Amino acid sequence: MKILAVKQTKNRHDSQADADVPRHLAMPHSTPSDQKSIMTRNTFTRYIVAGLVALAPLTTPVLADAIIYEQSADPVAFNADPTDERLRPFVVDKEEYPFKSHWFERNGVAMHYIDEGEGFPIVLTHGNPDWSFLNRNIIKDMASEARVIAYDLPGFGFSESPEGFNWTPQEHAEWISALVNEHLGLEKFILVVQDWGGPTGLSVATDNPEKIAGLVVSNTWAWRPAAALADFSKQMATPEMQRKLIDENFFTAEMMPAGINPVSAANTAVTDAYRMPFPTPESREGAAYFPVAIIDQQEWVSQIEEQLHLLADKPAELIFGELDELLGQSDTVARWRGHFPDAPVQLLPHANHFTQEDSPESFGLSLRRLLSQIESE
């Protein structure tokens, strides 16, 4: 993968370039040796909070160059419909991701999704800054026993970006709803949620509780942020961090490898697949806004928790990567258990935030239990 550094013109964040960063949001400075020590810890939150992304001094100049990836479309169509000649926007390793593409056209924009296997439908969500690639090993595991559907949100993965899209979770939820309810016409399905897949997927679920046959909940939230989650959102919203996310693709180039297991992080087929959906600064707008939205859209998210009682009678499974210091700790687990007190809980001491990457077998265990329960009813 060739990386180019090009002169970056003004973007929508430059209006903040001269803004003062509140002192309570500024991170303490760290030495190179401190940063190296932090990098050895495979924890998603420490990558931010402990100082690896410590802000440069407040006088740091705006970056003159932005990192751009030289990207070419896959030259061979790889679609489930053999008459569809649409090309994927970039090449992904087909051993890691061997699935044929499906496309949902809405208002002239194409949403990409995977639809593998036959049987009871399972819908796999994703959050930020990833795409259906995150769910690849769950799809491989379950497609012989169920129909497994995994989509790419607009502007993520192989999906196109709608013109005038504001990147809010509400807009993403509308696309998910249109896919599962209108395009696929699913009458019943199991929903698997993680990260922003929680608020966006559960928004659809609470709007259509009669369609939900079971739930798997992993490292996510549905309430107003507090403590570390709120601090993370504030930190990521600062002008300096927004520039890093937009200009340097910092989320997938640095944070993502630090937040997944070492085997995946050392596999360029995996890390390239997470980087390549965001080749230009413009393509990173959605990934940069999602962490801001944790606070910015907290009112909308909190309304989802108020509606979770509509799903209280559904069989549920809880999976938590305990290395995740934002959404894998005991307070988050307890809050979800309050909503689903009978749900089995898998606590994964060696898994981080991206549990689908770190422990796909845990999802297989939960999904097979749910399928068995559904079949016995």
N, C-alpha and C positions, 0 to 999 in steps of 0.2 A: 504494500500500500504506500503510494507516494504522497508525501506531505509537502505542501507548498505554503510559504509565508508570503502574504500579499498585503499591499497597502489597504487599510480598511477605511472606507468612507464613514461619515457620521451615521450612527444608528440611533434608535430611539432611546438608548441609555445615555447618549452623550450629553443630553440636557442636564443630567445629574452629575456630570464629571467634576464640576466645581463645587458640588454641594458638600457641606460639612457632614462627616459621619459622626453620629452621636457617640460620645466617649464610651457609653455603656455597651455599645455594640462592637467596639474595636477589640480585636484579639491581642493578647500579649505577644510581643515579638519572640521568636525562637531562633536558636542558632542552628547551623547546618547539622551539627551532631545531634541536637535535640530532634530535628526533623527526621533524621535517619532512624533514630530509635523509635519514633512514632510509626514510621512506615513499616517496621517489622511486625507491628500488631495488626492483625487482620480484622479490625473493627471499623465499621462504617462511620460511627459517630466521632470516634477519636480522630479520625482523619480530618474532621472539621474542628471540633471543639478543643482538642489538645494542642493545636498549633501548627499542623502541617500546612493548613491553608490560612495561617495567621496573616492578617492583612499587613501589607507593606505599610510603611509610614504614610500618614495621611497626605503627605506631599507627593506620593507616587504619581508619576505622569500617566496619562492615558496611553494605552498601548498603541504604537504606530502600525503594527502588523497584526494580522489575524491569521490563525492557522486554518488552511483550507486543504481538504483531502481531494486528490485527483481521483475522480470516480467515474466509472463507466458502467452502463447498463449490462446486465447479463445478456450475452449475445444470443442465447437460445431460450425461447419461450419454454416455461416449465409450469404449465397450467393444467388443472384438472379437466377443463374443457379443451379438447385438442384443436378446436376451431378458433380458440382465443389466442391471438398472436401478441398479446400484451407482454412486454418485457419487464422484468424486475429492475428497479432503478440501480441496483448494485449486486455484485456477486457474493453469495454466501456459500460456505462449504456445504456441499450436499451430503456428506457423511454425517455432519453434525445436524443438518436441517434437511432431511430427505423428502420433505412433503411437497406436494404440488399445490400451486396457488389457486385460490378462489378470489373473486372480486365482486364487491357490492357497489353499484353505481348509485349515488344519491346527489341530486342537484349538480350533476356534471363532475362529481369528484369520486374517485375510486378508493374504497376502503378494502384493504387486503385482509384475508382470513384463511385459516387452515381448517379443513373439515375432513377428518380421518376416521375410518372405522364405521361400524354399524351398531345399532342398539340404542340404549338409553342415552340421551344427550348430556354431555358435560361441557360447560362453558368455562373456559379458562381466561381470566382477566389478566391484565398487566398494568404496571404503574410507570414510574419514572426512574431512569431515563431509558427504559428497555422496550421490548416488543415481544411478539409471540415466540421469538427465539428463546427467551427465558424459559418458556414452557416446553421446549422441545423434548426433553427426556421424559416428562410426564406423558406427552402425546405418544411417544414410542412405547411406553410401558402399558398404556391403557387402550390403545386403538384396536387391539385384538378382542377387547371385552366390551367396548362401548363406542358411541359416536363422540368424538372429541373435537371441540370447536375452540379455536384460539385466534383472536383478532389482533390487528395492529390499530391502535388509536390514530385518528387523523394527525398527520405530521410525524408519525413514528413508524419505524420498520419500513415496510413497502407501501404503506398508505400515503395517499396524496394529502396536501394541505389545502383546506378550503380557503378561498379568497376572503379576506376580512375576518378570519377566525380570530377570536380573542383568547383562545387557549384556556378557557375556564373549565372547571370540572363539570359544570352544568352542560356545556356544549358537548363535551366528550360523552356524557351520559345519554344525551339525545341520540348520538350516533350508535351507541351500544344498543339502546332501545330499538332504534330503527332496524338494526341488523337482526337481533334475535326475535323481535316481534313481527316486523313487517316483511323483511327479506326472507328469513329462515322460517318464520311462522312456528316457532317452537311452542308447544302446548305445555310441556313439563320439562324441567332440566335441573341438573345439579350445578350450582354456581360456586366457583373457586375464586376467592379474592385475596389480594395481597397488595400492600402499598396503596397507591391511588386507585388501584382496582377495587379497594374496599369502598370508599365513598362513591365512586362512579358506578360500580357494579351493584352495590346495595341500594343505591337510589333507584335503579331499575327494578331490583327485587322487591322493595317496599311499595313500589307503584304497581307491581304485578305479583302479589304474594301467592296467588292461586297457582302460579306457574312454577314456583320453587319447590322442588322435591327434596332438596338437601343443600347444605352449605358446608364449605370448607373455608375457614377464616385463618389467615396467617399474616402476622406482622403488619397490621394495619390499624386504622382508627376510624371513628365516626362521631367525633365530638370536638369541642373547642380545644386547641392545643394548650398545653401547660408545660412548665419546666423545660426539659431538654428539647422537646419537639418545638416549642415556641421559640426557644433560643436559636435552634437550627434555622427556622424560618426567617427570623430577624437577621441572622448572620448572612444567609444566602440572598437576602433582599438588598444588602448594601451595594452601592455603586461599584466598589472594587470587586466584589464577588460576582455581580452580574456581568461585569466585563470579562472576568475569567471564564464564566460559563459560556458567554456568547463568543468571545474572540478565541479562546483556547480550547473550547469543547471540554472543559475541565471535568464535567460530570462523567462522561464516558471514557475520557482518556486517562484520568487519574483516580477519581473517586470510585468508579465502578470496579476496576481491578483490585482496589484496596478493600472492597466490600464483598468479594466473593472468595471462594475457597482457593488455595494456592495452585491446585492442579488446573482449574479453569483459568485462573489469572495468568498462568504461564503458557497457555495455549493460544497462539495468535489467531487461530480460526475462530475462537470464542471472542477474544477481545476485539478483533477487527469487526465481527458481526455486531457488536454493541456500538462501535465508533461510527460505522459507515452510514447509518441513517442520518447523520448530522455532519455533512461535509462542509457546510458554509455557515457563517454567522447567522444568516437569515433562517437557516433550517433548525437552529438551536433555540429559537424563541420559545417554543412550547416547553422544552425541557428546563429552560431557565425560569419560566413562570411557575411551574408546578410547586417548587419549594416556597415561593412567595405566597402562593395560594393557600398554603396551610393556615396562615393568619388571614390573608386577604379574603378568603372564601369560607371562613370559619362558621359564619351564620348559616350558610347553606349546608355545610357538613353537619353541623349540630342538629339540624332538622331531621337528618337521617336517623340519628340515634333515637330521637323521639318516636320514630316509626318502627323501630326494630321489634316492638311487641307484636307486630303483624307477622313476624317470622318465628315467634317464640315456640310454636308447635312443630317446627321443622326439625328433622334430625340434622345435627350439626357436628362438626369436628373442628378442633382448634389445634393449630401447629405454630410453634414459636421458636425462631432461632434466637438463642439467648445471648449471642454475641452482639446482637443489635441493641445498642443503648438508647435508641429512640423508641422502638416499638416492640421490643422483645423482653422487657423487664416485667417484674411481678405485678406492678400496678396495672399495666396494660392487660396482662393475662387475667387478673382478677376482674377487671371491668367487663371483658368479654364473657367470662364465666358468669357474671351477674346476669347477662342477657341470655346465655345458653347454659344453665347450670348442670344439665345432664350430658353435655358434650364431652366426649373423651378428649384429653389434652396430651399432645406430644410436645415435650420440652426438649429442644435440640441443643445441647451444650456446645457443639462444634459448628453450628450453623449461624450465619449472620443474617442480615436483613433480607437478602435475596434467597429465600429458602428454596425456591424452585430450582435454583442453580446448585445450592449446597446440599440439598437433601430431597431429590425428587422421589426417592423411594418412600418417604414419609407420606407424600400425597397419594401414592399408589395404595398404601395401607388404608388411609382414610377413605379414599374413593371406593375401594372394594368393600369396606364395611357399609358405606352408604348404599351401594348398589345391592348388596345382599339384603339390607333392610328394606329397600324399596321393592325388591322382587318377592319378599315374603309377605308383603301387605296385600 
